[in-house]
Amino acid sequence: MYENKVNKTCGTKCSSNSLLAGLIFDDKNNLMTPSHSNSHKRRYRYYVSTALKNYNDNEVGTISKIPAGEVEKFVVETTKEFLQDKGQIQKLVKDFKVSKQNKLIYTAQNIEDYSDPKLIRAIIYKIVISKNLIEITLNENFLINVLNTLSNNQKFVIPDKREKFSPITITKKIKITQPSRNDNILILNAKEYDTPEPNPYLVNAIVKSYYYHKQIQAGRTIEDLQSEEGFKDSKYIRNILNLKYISPDLTEQILNGTQPEELSLKKVLSFNIYKMFT
């Protein structure tokens, strides 16, 4: 009655639209493959551990499911940050003549599209995500080749991953929030400093919405929850249940403390749930 999501494993079309397909793994070396869910006529993409899909719970890493858009954005921004760091690139091209070094550094700092799938697949060998860290391993040889190719206005090809290479590992601390112990809705927070303080009332409401849904799925009724909480009527329970369906963007903002300042618990509970998707 309350759960309206359909989890699906993506086929070829979905994989082609997933920037990190074939590159991202959990911290037990399980490939995380593209999946999606549908809710209220909207489609949400994820990467899900193959161990979870295969019901091998003992083999699942500390991260089993993550919103695709969040991790893709994080990887692109981290890769861009590395490429635009003159010091990092200079260390890689130090054996070239100075004029060549400057040309390659300029190229790295001025790539037209850092989210280009061909670029990402050409220079990234592997991504490993855990509860507190994300490791992005770049292929040094391929990176230099790509910069050489781009500096000469030529097209590059995606290399064979089986070839030997010199790894460059970028390690970033991350913050991932789970609104419920049993729900794998995971949010990346790329901000390591000056992190906003989440509103405890809003966060608690999100957590309760997932708890209530689990109870409903287990066979309990709204009246049971009403009695457990000691409420005179079921209005509050129903309003909290609706929070399960707010958009992932708003959920992320609430959990990270980046929601609009004027967004209070009272205001959230007074929203028409369908208006929250417009």
C-alpha atoms as one frame of an Amber mdcrd trajectory, in Angstrom:
protein
   0.000   0.000   0.000   2.708   2.453   0.953   5.654   1.116  -1.040   5.420
   2.186  -4.666   8.972   1.548  -5.822  10.005  -0.984  -8.420  13.681  -1.907
  -8.347  15.055  -3.005 -11.671  18.401  -4.133 -12.970  19.429  -1.985 -15.885
  20.023  -3.435 -19.293  22.395  -2.280 -22.015  20.653   1.066 -22.496  20.864
   1.921 -18.800  24.506   0.869 -18.570  25.364   3.102 -21.513  23.844   6.036
 -19.618  25.728   5.209 -16.413  29.050   7.027 -16.375  30.779   4.675 -13.936
  29.415   1.336 -15.162  32.176  -1.258 -14.896  34.420   1.060 -12.873  32.902
   1.260  -9.399  33.277  -1.418  -6.695  32.382  -1.746  -3.030  35.151  -2.262
  -0.473  34.887  -6.047  -0.743  35.693  -5.809  -4.452  32.138  -6.456  -5.637
  31.281  -4.649  -8.848  28.485  -2.119  -8.368  26.178  -2.229 -11.365  23.536
   0.247 -12.574  19.961  -0.150 -11.329  16.978   2.127 -11.067  13.701   2.532
  -9.218  10.464   4.209 -10.233   8.454   6.303  -7.807   5.583   8.662  -8.569
   6.388   8.621 -12.293   9.994   9.572 -11.631  13.033   7.418 -12.267  16.007
   7.276  -9.906  19.354   5.710 -10.836  21.628   3.814  -8.471  24.744   1.668
  -8.399  24.110  -1.550  -6.464  26.631  -4.123  -5.251  26.397  -7.377  -7.194
  26.703  -9.211  -3.867  23.450  -7.580  -2.760  21.760  -8.399  -6.051  22.889
 -12.014  -5.714  21.644 -12.174  -2.099  25.179 -12.783  -0.782  24.703 -10.596
   2.277  27.923 -11.809   3.901  29.922 -10.617   0.905  28.459  -7.103   0.751
  30.849  -4.261   1.551  30.127  -1.338   3.859  28.267   0.310   0.971  25.665
  -1.675  -0.929  23.732   0.987  -2.843  24.400   4.593  -3.815  22.564   7.200
  -5.918  24.248   7.283  -9.321  24.049  11.029  -9.800  25.744  11.731  -6.474
  28.737   9.455  -6.941  29.148  10.400 -10.615  29.232  14.099  -9.748  31.731
  13.433  -6.952  34.056  11.449  -9.225  33.919  14.037 -12.017  34.628  16.914
  -9.616  37.490  15.017  -7.955  39.011  14.099 -11.318  38.688  17.688 -12.543
  40.315  18.966  -9.349  43.263  16.616  -9.899  43.692  17.515 -13.571  43.575
  21.242 -12.871  46.194  20.937 -10.112  49.386  22.187 -11.795  51.611  20.536
  -9.199  50.046  17.095  -9.681  50.294  17.174 -13.469  53.810  18.615 -13.413
  54.993  15.597 -11.409  53.608  13.317 -14.124  55.173  15.154 -17.068  58.502
  16.153 -15.470  60.503  14.057 -17.941  59.303  16.109 -20.918  60.891  19.331
 -22.150  59.631  22.435 -20.348  57.669  23.626 -23.383  55.967  20.226 -23.611
  55.261  20.231 -19.867  53.538  23.599 -20.110  51.474  22.427 -23.054  50.277
  19.298 -21.236  49.535  21.231 -18.027  47.521  23.783 -20.008  45.634  20.968
 -21.736  44.800  19.287 -18.418  43.491  22.560 -16.994  41.326  23.364 -20.014
  39.566  20.152 -21.004  36.253  21.022 -22.628  34.151  18.463 -20.740  35.534
  16.746 -17.644  32.406  14.560 -17.504  32.970  13.139 -20.999  32.409   9.368
 -20.629  35.324   8.625 -22.965  37.651  10.746 -20.833  36.485   9.129 -17.589
  36.864   5.616 -18.991  40.233   6.393 -20.543  41.947   7.684 -17.405  40.110
   5.967 -14.520  41.030   2.362 -13.834  38.886   1.663 -10.779  36.777   3.316
  -8.090  36.332   1.753  -4.649  33.739   3.157  -2.284  33.430   2.423   1.417
  31.563   3.978   4.304  34.123   6.698   4.966  36.365   6.788   1.899  36.299
   6.766  -1.854  39.413   5.753  -3.776  39.742   6.746  -7.411  42.613   4.991
  -9.174  43.847   6.698 -12.315  46.025   5.120 -14.977  49.139   7.313 -15.219
  50.226   6.018 -18.625  46.814   6.464 -20.189  46.393   9.895 -18.597  49.612
  11.143 -20.178  48.596   9.617 -23.517  45.196  11.327 -23.331  46.790  14.700
 -22.569  49.229  14.207 -25.441  46.405  13.362 -27.789  44.234  16.282 -26.706
  47.136  18.733 -26.888  47.526  17.760 -30.557  43.769  18.152 -31.207  43.387
  14.451 -31.873  40.792  11.955 -30.684  41.784   9.413 -28.070  40.556   5.850
 -27.676  39.538   4.007 -24.513  42.493   1.754 -23.604  42.513  -1.943 -22.847
  42.210  -2.238 -19.051  44.250  -5.453 -19.097  47.425  -3.593 -19.987  49.968
  -2.922 -17.246  49.905   0.557 -15.809  51.228   2.838 -13.079  48.405   3.632
 -10.643  47.646   7.039  -9.173  45.229   6.731  -6.264  43.188   9.695  -5.105
  41.684   9.107  -1.661  38.863  11.302  -0.414  37.026  11.251   2.881  33.271
  11.128   2.424  30.178  11.329   4.564  27.369   8.924   3.790  24.056   9.074
   5.600  21.558   6.257   5.983  18.106   7.430   7.113  17.413   3.953   8.434
  19.597   0.996   9.355  17.669  -1.232   6.980  17.431   1.187   4.070  20.306
   1.687   1.691  19.640   5.261   0.648  23.139   6.645   0.675  24.107  10.259
   0.177  27.572  11.565  -0.637  28.720  14.751   0.982  31.806  16.097  -0.793
  32.262  18.925   1.720  34.958  17.924   4.196  35.031  21.266   5.958  32.442
  23.746   7.191  29.721  21.094   7.027  26.284  22.532   7.879  24.584  21.249
  11.018  21.514  19.142  10.128  18.179  20.042  11.717  17.612  17.165  14.208
  13.809  17.469  13.962  13.840  17.130  10.173  16.385  14.300  10.241  14.395
  12.438  12.899  11.241  12.804  10.783  12.991  11.273   7.758  14.296   8.385
   9.869  10.853   7.807  11.380   9.233   7.724   7.940  11.447   4.776   6.987
  10.809   3.090  10.338   7.033   3.469   9.953   7.153   2.015   6.448   9.103
  -0.983   7.685   6.480  -1.534  10.372   3.653  -1.288   7.826   5.441  -3.775
   5.568   5.778  -6.110   8.553   1.994  -6.158   8.948   1.364  -3.461  11.538
  -1.338  -0.848  10.999  -1.337   2.922  11.290  -3.533   2.492  14.354  -0.841
   0.269  15.913   1.771   2.970  15.339  -0.600   5.616  16.666  -1.041   3.634
  19.862   2.710   3.008  20.175   3.461   6.737  19.881   0.572   7.740  22.145
  -1.113  10.031  19.611  -4.831  10.868  19.757  -5.263  10.589  15.990  -3.326
   9.257  12.998  -2.665  12.550  11.185   0.961  12.838  12.337   1.714   9.201
  11.446   0.263   9.665   7.948   2.208  12.882   7.399   5.455  11.232   8.473
   4.765   8.261   6.184   4.517  10.676   3.249   8.082  11.846   3.836   9.297
   8.516   2.419   8.353   9.856  -1.010  10.010  13.249  -1.027  12.611  13.673
  -3.739  16.159  12.352  -3.196  17.463  15.914  -3.638  15.373  17.242  -0.749
  16.195  14.182   1.366  19.903  14.809   0.761  19.562  18.468   1.723  17.789
  17.588   4.971  20.298  14.894   5.934  23.263  17.138   5.122  21.778  20.260
   6.703  21.759  22.193   3.418  17.993  22.575   3.070  16.535  26.114   2.804
  16.726  27.910   6.159  12.982  28.500   6.204  12.230  24.772   5.807  10.911
  23.680   9.210   9.378  20.367  10.250   5.968  22.029  10.460   6.318  23.311
   6.906   7.488  19.950   5.561   4.567  18.123   7.170   2.117  20.640   5.728
   3.326  20.080   2.151   1.079  18.390  -0.360   3.186  15.316  -1.119   2.549
  15.514  -4.875   3.661  19.140  -5.030   7.040  18.104  -3.663   7.870  16.451
  -6.988   7.138  19.535  -9.093
